[in-house]
Amino acid sequence: MALQPMRVDWVASPPPGAYSRRPLGAPPRPYSGPPSYPVPPRWGFPLLAWRWPTSVATDAEPAGSVAQAQRLARTASHVLVLACVTALWAAGSEVWRYVLVLSSRYGALPAGTVDVSDAMVRASSAVALLAAAAALVFTVLWLRRARAAASSAAGYRPARSDTEVLVGVLVPGLNLVVPGSVAAELEHTALRLPADIRPRPSRLVRWWWGLWVVTVLCTAFTVVWSFRSGVQALADGVLLHAVSDVLAAATAAVTAVLVRRITASLLPVPTSALRRMRVVDVQGAPEPVLRAARPAGSPR
C-alpha cells in the first residue's frame, strides 16, 4: 500500500505586539488589502550567507571568543612574515658589508659602493627593528586572546595571569624560560587536556623555544660585542649581526607557524577535517519546465 503524502498548511501570523487586540463584541474590520506589518519585523534569519561551521557573528563578542583569536592570529602571522623578510634583508646587507670589508684589504673601495652599503645596512636595520617590535606587540595581543579562548573551552583558568606573562616576556632572564612554558601551557589548554596532567610540549613548541633562547642570547651577545673597538672586532661584529638577523628571521617564521597551529586547535572542528562540498551529479530529478519562447518585441 502506497503512502499518501501528508498535507501541510502553512499559516503566517504576525508577531506578538504587531497589532492591537480587538475589543470583545466589536465587529470585525473590513478587508483592507493584503496583510502588512506596521513596524519592521524583529524576527527571522540573520542577513548572512551560509558558512561552515556554525558560528554567526554578533555585535558584541565575549573576550574569550575564538573569532577574536582568529583575527589576531591572521594579523600576527602577517606581521611575523614581514619581520622575517626584513630580518633576511638586514642579514643580506650585513653579509654584503662583510664582503666589502674583505675586499678592502686589497685596495680602496669606491665611495659610492660604500655609501650604498652603509645606507642599506641602516635602512634594513631600522625597518627590521620596527617590524620585530610590531610582531612582538601583535603576538602578545594574540597570546592574551588565545589564552582566554582556550581557558573558556577547557573549563579551567591558566596558571599565570596576563601581567605575569607580559613581565616574563619582556624582562631579561625571565624571557628565556617563561615564553616556552607559556606556549606549552597554551598548547595543552587548546587541546582541552585535563588540568591535572603536566603539559608536554610538542616538537614544534620545543623547536620554537630553542630558537627563541638562541636568538635572545645571540642578540644580547651582539649588542655587548658592539661596544668593543678595533678593526677585527668591527669585522666580527658584522658577522654577529648577520647571524643574529638570520636567527631572528627563523624565529619569526616558526612563531607564525606556531600561532596558526595553536589557533587551529582552538576551533571546535579541526580544519583538517573540513572538506569542500560540491555537487557532482544529480540523479532522479525531474526535468525542469522550460518557458515557452516569445517572439521578439513581444511584451513580457
C-alpha positions in Angstrom: 0.0 0.0 0.0 1.5 3.3 -1.1 1.6 6.1 1.5 -0.1 9.3 0.6 1.9 12.5 1.1 0.8 14.4 4.2 -0.8 17.8 3.5 0.7 20.7 5.4 -0.9 24.1 5.6 1.4 27.0 6.3 -0.2 29.7 8.3 1.5 33.1 8.7 0.7 35.0 11.9 2.1 38.4 13.0 4.5 38.6 15.9 3.2 39.5 19.3 2.5 43.2 19.7 2.3 44.0 16.0 -1.5 44.6 16.1 -3.7 45.8 18.9 -6.3 43.4 20.2 -9.9 43.9 19.1 -12.3 44.6 22.0 -14.7 41.9 22.8 -18.0 42.3 20.9 -16.6 44.7 18.4 -17.5 43.9 14.7 -14.6 42.6 12.6 -12.8 45.0 10.5 -13.5 45.0 6.7 -10.9 43.7 4.3 -8.3 46.4 3.6 -5.9 44.6 1.3 -3.1 42.1 1.7 -1.5 41.8 5.1 1.4 44.0 6.1 3.4 44.9 9.1 3.0 48.4 10.6 6.6 48.0 12.1 9.7 46.2 10.8 9.6 42.6 12.0 12.1 41.7 14.6 12.3 38.1 13.8 13.9 36.0 11.1 17.2 34.8 10.0 20.3 37.0 10.0 21.4 38.6 6.8 24.4 36.4 6.4 25.5 33.8 3.9 25.7 30.2 4.9 29.1 29.3 6.1 30.9 26.4 7.9 30.9 25.5 10.7 28.1 27.2 12.7 29.5 30.4 14.1 27.4 33.6 13.5 29.0 37.0 14.0 27.4 39.2 16.6 27.8 42.8 17.6 29.3 42.1 21.0 31.7 39.1 21.3 32.9 37.8 24.6 36.5 38.4 25.5 37.4 34.8 25.2 35.9 34.1 21.8 37.7 32.1 19.2 36.8 34.6 16.5 38.8 37.4 18.1 41.8 35.0 18.5 41.5 34.0 14.8 41.5 37.7 13.7 44.6 38.5 15.8 46.3 35.3 14.6 45.9 36.4 11.0 47.3 39.8 11.8 50.2 38.5 13.9 51.1 35.9 11.2 51.3 38.6 8.5 53.4 40.9 10.7 55.7 38.0 11.6 56.2 37.2 7.9 57.1 40.8 7.4 59.5 40.7 10.3 61.1 37.5 8.8 61.5 39.2 5.4 63.0 42.4 6.8 65.4 40.3 9.0 66.6 38.5 6.0 67.1 41.8 4.2 69.2 43.0 7.1 71.2 39.8 7.1 71.9 40.3 3.4 73.0 43.8 4.0 75.4 42.7 6.7 76.9 40.0 4.5 77.5 42.5 1.7 79.2 44.8 4.2 81.5 41.9 5.3 82.3 41.1 1.7 83.3 44.8 1.2 85.4 44.6 4.3 87.3 41.6 2.9 87.7 43.3 -0.4 89.2 46.4 1.2 92.3 44.5 2.2 93.5 44.6 -1.4 92.8 48.2 -2.2 90.5 51.2 -1.7 86.8 50.7 -2.5 84.6 53.2 -4.5 83.0 55.8 -2.3 79.6 55.2 -3.9 79.6 51.5 -3.2 80.5 52.1 0.5 77.8 54.7 0.8 75.1 52.4 -0.7 76.2 49.6 1.6 76.0 51.8 4.7 72.6 53.2 3.7 71.3 49.7 3.1 72.5 48.5 6.5 71.0 51.4 8.3 67.7 51.2 6.4 67.3 47.4 6.8 68.2 47.5 10.5 65.7 50.2 11.2 62.9 48.5 9.3 63.7 45.1 10.8 63.6 46.6 14.3 60.2 48.2 13.7 58.8 45.1 12.2 60.1 43.0 15.1 58.5 45.4 17.6 55.2 45.3 15.8 55.4 41.5 15.6 56.0 41.3 19.3 53.1 43.5 20.1 50.6 41.6 17.9 51.9 38.3 19.1 51.4 39.3 22.7 47.9 40.5 21.9 47.1 37.2 20.2 48.5 35.3 23.1 46.2 37.1 25.5 43.1 36.3 23.4 44.2 32.8 22.7 44.7 32.0 26.4 41.3 33.4 27.2 39.6 31.3 24.4 41.5 28.2 25.4 40.6 28.6 29.1 37.0 29.1 28.2 36.9 26.0 26.1 38.9 23.8 28.5 37.0 24.9 31.6 39.9 26.0 33.8 42.0 29.1 34.3 45.6 29.4 33.2 48.4 29.1 35.7 49.7 32.6 35.0 47.9 35.9 34.8 48.3 38.2 31.8 50.5 40.5 33.8 52.9 37.7 34.8 53.1 36.6 31.2 53.9 40.1 30.0 56.6 40.5 32.6 58.1 37.1 31.7 58.3 38.1 28.0 59.9 41.5 28.5 62.2 41.1 31.5 65.7 39.9 30.5 66.5 36.5 32.0 62.9 35.6 32.6 62.3 35.8 28.8 64.4 32.7 28.4 62.1 30.5 30.4 58.6 31.9 30.7 57.7 32.2 26.9 58.4 28.5 26.3 56.4 27.4 29.3 53.6 29.7 28.4 53.5 28.2 24.9 53.5 24.7 26.3 50.6 25.5 28.7 48.6 27.2 25.9 49.0 24.2 23.7 48.0 21.9 26.5 44.9 24.0 27.2 44.0 24.5 23.5 44.0 20.7 23.1 41.5 20.6 26.0 43.7 18.2 28.0 43.0 17.8 31.8 44.4 20.4 34.1 46.0 17.8 36.5 48.3 16.5 33.7 51.7 18.1 33.3 52.0 19.9 29.9 54.3 18.1 27.5 55.3 20.5 24.7 55.1 19.2 21.1 58.1 19.1 18.8 57.1 22.4 17.3 57.0 24.1 20.7 60.3 22.7 21.6 61.9 23.9 18.3 60.4 27.3 18.8 61.6 27.5 22.4 65.1 26.6 21.4 65.2 29.1 18.6 63.9 31.8 20.9 66.5 31.2 23.5 69.4 31.1 21.0 68.1 34.2 19.3 67.8 36.2 22.5 71.3 35.1 23.7 72.9 35.8 20.3 71.3 39.2 20.1 72.4 40.1 23.6 76.0 39.0 22.8 76.0 41.0 19.6 74.9 44.1 21.5 77.7 43.7 24.1 80.2 43.0 21.3 79.4 46.2 19.5 81.0 48.2 22.4 84.4 46.8 21.5 86.8 48.7 19.4 89.3 47.7 16.8 89.2 46.6 13.1 88.9 42.9 13.8 86.2 43.5 16.4 84.2 45.6 13.9 84.6 42.8 11.3 83.5 40.2 13.8 80.5 42.4 14.8 79.3 42.5 11.2 79.2 38.6 11.1 77.5 38.6 14.5 74.8 41.0 13.3 74.2 38.8 10.2 73.9 35.6 12.3 71.5 37.4 14.7 69.4 38.6 11.8 69.2 35.1 10.3 68.2 33.6 13.7 65.6 36.4 14.1 64.1 35.5 10.7 63.9 31.8 11.6 62.3 32.6 14.9 59.7 34.8 13.3 58.8 32.1 10.7 58.5 29.4 13.3 56.4 31.7 15.5 54.0 32.3 12.6 53.6 28.6 12.2 53.1 28.1 15.9 50.4 30.8 16.1 48.5 29.2 13.2 48.8 25.7 14.7 47.5 26.7 18.2 44.7 28.9 16.7 43.6 25.9 14.6 43.5 23.8 17.8 41.0 26.3 19.3 38.4 25.7 16.6 35.5 23.4 17.6 36.0 21.5 14.3 39.6 20.8 13.1 40.4 22.5 9.8 41.9 19.2 8.5 38.5 17.5 8.9 36.7 20.1 6.7 36.2 19.3 3.1 34.9 21.4 0.3 31.4 20.2 -0.7 30.2 20.5 -4.3 27.5 18.9 -6.4 29.0 16.3 -8.7 25.9 14.7 -10.2 22.1 14.9 -9.8 20.1 11.7 -10.5 16.4 11.1 -10.5 15.5 14.8 -10.6 12.5 15.8 -12.8 13.2 17.7 -15.9 12.8 21.5 -15.4 9.8 23.2 -17.0 11.1 25.4 -19.8 9.4 28.7 -20.5 8.0 29.0 -24.0 9.9 31.2 -26.3 8.4 34.5 -27.1 8.7 36.3 -30.4 11.0 39.3 -30.5 9.4 42.6 -29.5 6.5 41.0 -27.5 5.7 42.4 -24.1 6.8 40.5 -21.1 
